[in-house]
Amino acid sequence: MSGALSLHLSGSAAERGRAQAQAGRIEEVRAATLGRVAQARAEGLIDTAARDYLRAQHAFHMQADPEGMAELEGIAAGFGFDPQEMFIHLHLGTLRDLKGGARLADGCSAWAVGAGPDGPLVVKNRDFTGTHLGIQSVARHAGPDVKTGAMLCLGSLGSPGAYSSGINLRGLALADTQVAVR
């Protein structure tokens, strides 16, 4: 991630979300998030079935991950975006898979080995379109809801810390990969 922005985000989940906007780049973030939602709407992706799915996902997330939703609300507030549109953005890949069949067109890959030259090794490749150029970030998150004290997250402005990958102070590393939904 050469050229990635470096962020130090602290406070509650909502405060950390709002603080992303201090990096600026609002138009780039708008293109990579709300622009993709607008394109999906124009393509007819956000139909009745998609709205039903999103409503169920939103209810689930509010129950299962209130801190994550608070971070997303903070991101939307910081950039001046509609939080529901930001929520839709995070589900576009799944919505595309559910509507048109699973296909891997834009996403990430990851792999790990338990016995690398210096111990366990996790490798992550962010295979994203050019809309994420200039908004990729390395963010240190610290706050009362981060039980390990802090975590380092790789991602993009306009997305929650858990959007791509990261590691906490205890050494637990997570790296997502694009998985098609059927």
ABEGO torsion letter per residue (X at the ends): XBGBBBBBBBEBAAAAAAAAAAAEGAAAAAAABAAAAAAAAAAGABBAAAAAAAAAAAAAAAAABAAAAAAAAAAAAAAGBBAAAAAAAAAAAAAAAAAAEBBBABEBBBBBBABBAAEBBBBBBBBBBAAABGABBBBBBBBAABAAGBBBBBBBBGBBAAAABBBBAAGBBBBBBBBBBX
